[in-house]
Amino acid sequence: MPRFCLSFPNPPSRLTLLPLVAALVMTVLVACSPGPGEGASLADEAVQAETDASTVDAQAPAVVEGIVVSDAWTRAMAPGAKVAGGFMTLRNEGGGDDRLVSVASPAAERVEIHEMRMADGVMQMRHLADGLPLPAGSEVVLRPGDYHLMFFDPAEPFVEGGEIPVTLNFEHTGELEVVFKVMGLGATSSMPEDTEHEDRH
């Protein structure tokens, strides 16, 4: 391989070489730095990654010490309505029995646990003052026409597409924060296509 070298009639001094070295360093820095907008793109990607992670967390079931809460939803409120129902699925994957003893939300004056059942051929609704039992290994579904929550005197009407923060208080597990999705006025489940004309609690 041929070799090349630079020859100077008179060896350059350090002062002569300094501008050349500085120019070489600047060339390397420019070549390695991100182009216009590349830095912004990297920042945007980082923000998007954090947003995606938050979305996944928000959609995942809420879990604490073996209690799993999923599919939490409520309905949009009709004009003038003073109450709204709340529905969800509770699973006790722990080793001991538990009980949902109370529910609270900043979106309503109070929240109660209710049950609808047939009595003498008549559908009746009653307040479960002692809470809702959740035996070990069991799954309890709160749904229209069965166990459900009642939100009384909401601060603002529930609007489709909104989210309602709720605190569930269990006898042994303690508090668990859950977000309820607000579905359409006639919804029968958390699936957008499931609707009915009759609005039942």
N, C-alpha and C positions, 0 to 999 in steps of 0.2 A: 504494500500500500504506500503510495507516495506521501511524503510529509511536506508540510508547508510551514513556513515560519516567516515572521515579519522581521525585517532588519531595518534598523534605524542608523543613519549615518552617525548620529550622536545619541546615546541612550537617553530616553526621556526621563525627565525628573518626576518625582512624586506629584508635584503640583500639576504637571502635564497630564498624568494618568487619572487624577481624581475626577475630572469631568467625564472621562470615558467610562469609569466604573459607575458613576452616578447614573449615567444614561442607560447602562446595561441593567442596573437594578430597577429603574423605572419601567423598562421594557418588560421585565419578568413580572413585576407587580401588576401591570396592566393586563398582561396575558392571563394571569391566574385569577383576577378579580371577576365577579359576575357581571354579565352584560347588563345593559339598561333594562330593568324590569325583572331580572333573574332573582335579585334579592327579594323583591316584593313577592315573586312567585313562591319562593321558599317559605316566606312568612305566611302567605295565604294558605299554603298546604298545611302548615302547622296548625293554623286556626281551624281549618276544615277538619283536621284529624281530631282536634279537641271537641269540635261540635258533634262529629259522628259518634265519638265515645259517649258524650252526654246523652245523645239520642238513644243509644243502645241501653244505657243505664236507666233512662226514664221509662223505656218500654219493657224492661225486664221485671219479673215478679219481685215484690218486696219480701225480704227474708230476714228473720231474726230468731236465733236460737231454736230452729226447727219449725217455726211458724212461717208458712208461705202464703202470701196474698197475691192473687193474680186476677186478671180480667175485671178490674174495678171500673165501674161506669155508672152514670146517672143520665137522666133525660133533661132535655131543654124544657123550660117551664112555659106554660101557656100564659098569656097576659092576665094579670090579676091573681095568679095562683100563689098560695102561701106555703105550699109544701112541695117537696120533690122526693122521689124514691132513690135509694142507692143500692147497688148490687155488686157482688164480687164472689170469688171462690176462695175459701179458707182451707188450708191443709195443715194438719199437725204431723210433722215428720219427726217430732221429738219423742223421747221415751216416756213422757208423762202426760196426763190429762191437763187441759187448760180450758180457759173460758174467756170469751170476749165480753168484758163487763161494762164497757162504756165507749162512746165515740164522741169526738168533738171536731169542729171545723170552724175556722175564722169566717167562712162563707155563710154560716147560718147561726141563728140565735141558739139553737140546741139541735142535737141529733140523737135519735132514739133507735133502739133495736126492736123490730116488730116481727110478728108472725101472722100469716093469714092461714086460717084452717076452717074446715067445715064443722059446724055444730048444729045439730038438729036440722040438717038440710039447708042451713044458711051459712054463707061465707062470712066469717068474722075476722076482724083484725084486733090483735092485742099487743100491748107493750110488754116486752120481756124485761121486767124490772131487775131480775136476777142475772141477766145476761144470756149469752148463747153458748151452751157447752160445746167443747171441741176435744173429744176423746183422743188419746194417742193413736196415731195411725189413721185417723179419719179425715174425710173431706166433706165440708159443708158448703153448699152452694146457696148464696143469697140471690134470688131471682124474682121477677114479677109473679105475684100470686102465691108466694111462699115466704121464707125468711127474707127480710130486707131491712134497709135503714130508712129512716124518715128524717129529712132535713126540714126543720121548721123555721119559718120566717127568715129566709135567706136575705142577706144584706143587699144583694143584687140578683135579679132573675138569672137563672142558669141559661147560658146561650150555647147553642150547638157549636162544637169545636173548641169550647173552653175547657179548663181544667180546674178541679176543685181539690184543694189540699185537705186531707183528713188525717186525724190522729186516732189510731185504734189502741185501746188500752186493754191488755190481756191480764188475767189474774196472776199468772206466774211469769210470763215472758216480759211483761211491761209494755211500754209504748212502741208503736210502729207507725212510721209516717208513710202514707199512701196518697197517690194522686188519682182522682177519679176523672175519667174522660166524659165529657158531656156529649151524648149522642142526640139524635133527632127526637122530636116530640113524641112520635109513635114508636120509638125503638123498643124491641123486645130482647135485644142482646147488644154486646159491644161491637157486633159486626154491622157496618153501615147499611147493608141491604136488608137487615132484619127489622121490619117495621110493621105496625098494625094500626088500625084506625081507632081502636078503643084504648084509652090511656088508663092502665091499671097501676096501682102501687105495687 
